[in-house]
Amino acid sequence: MEVKKEVKSDEKKGSLILENRKRLSLNGVVEVISFDESKILLNTSLGILAIKGQGLKMNKLDVQNGDIQVSGTIDSFSYSGATQQKKDNESVLKKLFK
């Protein structure tokens, strides 16, 4: 007999650890929306997360577990809105020309 375990969407997990404004470790990342040296935009299980700073780099990216490590001078990070569900069939170009 096969037992199936159903994961509820209400059980959202995510954590942030900021060390001396130089290194940020986080989990619960669904996808990287955009990134450059001054801003990183992530879709997490708890909402959209914007990280702002100077000389930002993503040192560790574990897509399967949703873990990311960011280094650089971190000025701020903030959550906004609800999570964005990734659409497999919708490309970036389709989103731009809607």
Sequence and secondary structure as in RCSB ss.txt:
>XXXX:A:sequence
MEVKKEVKSDEKKGSLILENRKRLSLNGVVEVISFDESKILLNTSLGILAIKGQGLKMNKLDVQNGDIQVSGTID
SFSYSGATQQKKDNESVLKKLFK
>XXXX:A:secstr
        TT    EEEEETTTEEEEE EEEEEEE SSEEEEEETTEEEEEEEEEEEEEEEETTTTEEEEEEEEE
EEEEESS     TT  HHHHHT 
